[in-house]
C-alpha cells in the first residue's frame, strides 16, 4: 500500500511540475492588430494576406522562407523599390496573414496562392525572388504558372527530397501529432528562434541582434501559428520538385551562401543542372540568408541578372564554387 502511495505521490508531483513547465513555456498569443506594420491586407482565396508594396516600375515579388515573414526582406526592399514596384507578402500560415488549420501547404499550393495574389492586385507577370521554402515556391510558380514569371531568383531553395541531414529538427518532430505539438511550442520560444537564426548565418554574432530576433519571433506569436507546423511538415517537407525542374522556362538564377548550414550547398549544382539554362552564384563567407548577410553582393548579383547580363558570377564566386565542387568530390570518394 505504501509503495502505491509513493508512486501516486511521485506521479502527482510530476504532473504538477509538467503543468507548471507547460504554462511557463506556452506563449501568450499576440493579436495581429497589436503588431505595428506599414503593410496592408488583401483577400486571396478567402484568406486575408498581409503584404507591403512600394516603388514604381516592373513588378517584383519577394517570397520568404518557412517560419519567416516579409521581415526577411527588410534590408533589400527599399533598394529594389528604386527600380521596381516591389511586393513582399506574408504567405498563408506566416507573419500577419491568416493561418488556416487546413488546406494545401505544399510548394504548388503556395504557388497557387501567389498566383491568386497576383490576380487580385492585377499583376500579369513579375520577376520573382524566393528564399529557402520561398525559392521552392518560386520554382513551383514557374512550373504551374509559367507565363507569370519573367525571371526567377531562387536563394538556397528547397525542392529535393529531404533527408535527415538537411531536414530541420522541427520538420522531423512535426511528422506525428505529438511531435507537431512539441514543434509548435518550440517554434514560439524566443530562444529556439534565436538558435535557429544563428545557424542561418556565417557570422551569427554580428547578424543576430535582439532587434533581428524579435523581428522574426514576434509574428510567430500570432494566433494559429502552432497548428500550421504539422501542415507544413505534411505538405511541404514531403514534396519534391525534382521531376518538374526541367519544366522551368523562366530565366533562373540560383544563389547560395558558401557556408549554408541549413540546406547543403551542393544542391545548388543540382538545381543548375536540372533547371534549363540556370545560372549559379555562390557567395563566399555567407550562410543561408545572403540578402541579410551579404546585402551589397546580393543586390549587385541580382541586378546584373535582371539586366540580362549573360554571366553574373564574379571571380570570388567562381573560386567558392570550385571549392564546393572539390568538397563534394571528396565526400563522394569517401562513401
N, C-alpha and C positions, 0 to 999 in steps of 0.2 A: 504493500500500500504506500509506504514511504517513498519507494522508488518511483512510482507513478506520480506522486505529488511533486517530487523533484523535477521529473520530466515535464509535467504540466506547467510548473513554475518557470522552467527554462524556456519553454515554448512561448509562454505569455510575455516574458521579458524580451525574447527575440522579436515577437510581433510588435511590441511597443517600440523597440528600437528601430525596426524596419519602417513603421509608420512615421516615426519622427524623422528618419532619414529621407523618406519619400516626400514628406511635407516641406522639408528644407530644400530638397533638390527640385521639386516641382515648381517650375517658373509661373509667375503670375502673368496671364496674358495682357498684352498692351493693345488697346483698341487701335485700329488703323488710323483713325482720326487724330490720335494722340501723337503720331509721328509727323513732324513738320516736313513738308515737301513742296518743291516748286513744280511738281508734276501735275498731271490731270488724269481723269479716268474716261474710258470709253467702253461700251458694251460690245463684246465679241462672243458670238455663240452663247448668249445668255449669261456670260461671265463679265464681271467688272474688272477690266485690265488697266493697271496703272502704267503710265508712260510719261516720258518727257520729250519735248520736241524743241528744236532751236535751229537757227541758221536759215540759209537760203541756198538754192542750187539743187543739183540732182539729189534724190533721196538716198539716205544711208541708214540701214537698220543695224542696231547693235544688240546681240543676244548673249546674255550672261550664262554662267555655268551653274551646276547643281548646288542648291542651297544658298545661292547668291541673289543678287538683285541688280538693278541698274546702277547701284553704287559702284560696281566693278569698273565702270567706265568714267568715273569722276575726273581722272587725270587727262583724258583724251577727248572728252565730249566737246568742250569749248573749242579745241583746236580743229576738230573735224567740222564744227559748225561754221568755221570761216569759209569753207568751200562747198559744204553740202547742207541739205536740210536733214538734220540728224534726228533719228527716233531711237530712244533707248526704252525698252519695255521691261516690266516685271512679268515673267512667264506665269501662267496659272500655277498655283501652289507655291509661289515665291513672292518675296517682297511684300508690297501692299495690294497685290492683286488677289482675287478670290481664290480660295483653296478648297475646291470640292473634294469630298472623300470618295469619289467615283470618277469613272471616265478613263480616257486614254492618255497616259503619261509617257508613251513611247516617243522616240525621235520623230516618227511620222505623225503621231497625234499632235505633238507640239508644233511641228512644221505646218500642219493644217491650221492650227491656232494663229501662227504668224501670218499665214496667207489670209486668214479671216481678218486679222488686224489691218493688213494692207488694204483689203477690200473696204473696210469700214472707213478708213482715212483717205480712200481714193488714190492709193499708191499702186500704179500699174506694174512697175518693176523697180528694183532698187539694187544697189550694192549692199552686200550683207557681210557683217563681221560677227563671228561667234567664237566663244572660248569654251574649251572643255566640252561639257554637255551641250553648250550653245553651238560649238563647232559642229557636233554631230547633227544638231537640229538644222543648222545652215546647209549641211550636206543633204539631209533629207528633204529640205525645201527645194534644193536644186534638182533633186530626183523627182519628187512628187509634183512640183510646180515649176518646171524648167523655164518657162517664159517670164517668171517673176524675179529671177536672179540674174543681174547683169554681170557682176563679178563677185567672187566669193573669197573671203579670207577666213581660214579656219585655224584658230590658235590652239595648239596642243589638243586636238579634238579627240573625243571618244569615238567609238564606232566599230571597233573589232571586238570579238568575243572576249569578255573579261575573265581573267583567271585570278587566282589568289595572290599573284604577285602585284597586280595592278588594281584589284578591286578594293576600294576603301573599306575600312572596318565597318562603317555604318551600313554600307550596302550588304555586307556579309551578314551582319546581325539581323537586318530587316527581312531576311529570306523567310522568317517564320513569325507568327503573330507576337509571341513573347519577345523575340529579338527586336521586332519592329517597335514595340512599346519602349524597350530599353533604348534603342537607337534614337527614337523621337525625343526621349528625355535627355540623352547626351547632346543631341543637336541644339538643345535650348539651354545649354550651360555655357556661360561665357568662357570659362577656362578651356572647355573642349573646342570651342570655335577658335580660340587663340592658338591652341596647339596645332590644329589643322592648318591655320593660316601660316604658321611658322614653317610647316612642311612645304607650303606652296612657294616659298621664296628662297633664293640662293643666299641672301643676306637678311635673315629674319630680324636681327637686332635693329637694323636700320629701317626696315619696312613696317614691322608690326607694332605701330604706335597704338596707344589706347584709343585714339580717335578712329584709326582704321578698324581695329577690332570691334568697336561699338557700331561702326557703320555697317559691318556685315552681321553683327549679332542682333541688334535691336529688331530688325524686321522678322527675325526668327521667332520672336515672342508674340507675334500677332496670332489671333485665333486660327486654328486649323492646321498649323504647320506640322504638328506631330502626326496627324493622320495621313499626310502626304508621303511620308517616308516609305511606308510599305508599298504604295502605288509606284513610286519611282523605282524601288528595288524590283518590283514585279515587271514593270513595263519597260523601263529604260535600261536598267543594268543587264537585262536578259536579251536585249535586241542588238543584233549585229547588222551593220550596213555593208559588210564586206562584199556580198554578192551583188550589191546595187551600185558600187562606186563607179563602175565603168559607164554608168548612165549619166554621170555628171557632165553636162555640156558647157557650163559656165566656166570662163577662165578662173582658175583656182590658185590661190597662194596658201601654202601651209607654213605656219610659223611655229617654231619650237624653241623653248629655252634649253640650253645645253645641259643644265643640271636639274631638269624636271624630275621631282621625286614623286609625282602623282601618277603620271602616265609616261611609260618609258619612251625615251627619245627615238629609239629605233622604229617606233610606229610611224614617225614622220617619213622615213624612207618607204615604208609600205604604202602610205597614202599617196606619196609622189608616184610610186609605181602603178597603183591601181586606179587613180583618177587621171583620165586622159590629159596630157599636156600640163599637169600640175607642176608648179614650182615649189621648192622647199628652201626655207631660210632658217638657219639655226643661229640663235643669238647667244653669244658667249657670256659666261658668268651670270646666268639668268635661270630662274626657276619656272614655275608653271604659269606665271602671270606677267608676260613681257610688257603688257600695256601699263602695268604699275611699276615694275622693277627697272625696266629699260625703256622709259617712255619716249625719249627722243629717237632712239634707234627704231623703235616700233613704228612711230609716226612716219619717219623717213622711209622705212621699208614699204609700208602700206601705201603711202602717197606715190612712190615710184611705180608700184604695181598698178594703182588706179590710173595713173597717167599713161599706162601702156608700154612701159619700158620692157624690153624683151627679157632682160635678166635683172633681178633685184638683189642678188646675193653680193656681199662685199667680200674682200679677201679674208677678213677675220671670220666671217660666217662660213666661208669655204673651208677654212682650217678647222673650225669647230665640227663641221660635218665630216671631214676626213677623220678626225679623232673619234667621232661617234661610230663611223663605219669600221674603224680598226678595233674598237672595243667590242662591237657586235661580232666581228670575225673571230676574235679571241674567245668570246663567250660560246660561239657555235663550235669552235675547235675543242673546247673543254668538255663539251657534252658527250 
